[in-house]
Amino acid sequence: MATGNAAQLAFELPHRTALGRDDFLVTGCNARAVDWIDRWPDWPGGILALVGARASGKTHLMEVWRAVSGAGRIEAAALSGDGWMDFTRGIAIDGMNGAVDEEALFHAVNWVRQRGLTMLIAGETPPTAWPVALPDLRSRLATIPVAEIARPDDALMDALIVKQFTDRQLMVTPEVVAWLRLRLERSFEAVRAAVARIDAAALAEKRAVTLPFLRHVLDDESRE
């Protein structure tokens, strides 16, 4: 664990999120989703829905797929018109969590299938739960296979905590990791938010991330 000047130097480094294939943390809760990505391009109908909670790693896994497939990426909220037709090697649609241009999505699905391309759509719920009014689009979405990322298990919680600190150039001990795992909500977002708070407090107070410091930061917050 870094201490003294070394710790202060680490706190001053920028936060960088690693999104490479080797940086994706695989455990039992997401292994099936990873397996679906690895099956590409052998997806039924050429389209796959990647489903998981916010900050569960969907975008990271999508970027892994894009690096292999060469597909273009677009946010669901920006899916209108026909700009997605420029993505001649496949389409990645991220953030499918609310209202979407149903006509544009319908044509994109048809366009991909007609040309033998592939599409990856990421959202928090499966396609059958999306608030879609267009009957033809609903029927097409119902046929899309779903790759789900489940809530993190112990192994992934530990790995997520370590990765979040590592992305911020901070080293922590196994005791710190275990202490956090037992006290955080079992969600990807909770890990990310907690480590961000700890990082900010460590920078402000010029402290190393130790168990006493964690108790000082998180226990004080719980009493507020």
Number of C-alpha atoms within 10 A of each C-alpha: 11 15 15 10 12 11 20 19 15 17 22 13 12 10 16 11 13 14 15 13 14 9 13 17 17 15 16 15 17 21 16 16 23 21 11 19 21 13 10 16 16 12 16 12 19 21 26 24 24 30 23 21 17 15 15 20 19 23 19 18 22 21 20 20 20 18 13 12 18 15 22 19 19 17 14 21 15 15 19 15 13 11 11 21 15 10 16 14 17 23 26 26 25 21 18 21 18 13 11 19 14 18 15 17 20 16 15 20 21 14 15 21 15 11 12 13 20 25 25 21 25 28 23 22 18 22 25 15 12 17 13 17 9 11 9 12 17 18 11 15 22 13 14 19 18 20 21 24 21 17 17 19 15 16 14 20 25 18 17 23 21 20 21 22 20 16 15 19 18 22 19 17 13 11 11 19 18 14 13 21 19 11 9 14 13 16 18 20 13 13 21 16 12 18 19 16 13 19 24 13 19 20 17 11 11 18 17 27 22 16 16 10 17 18 13 13 16 16 11 10 9 7 6 5
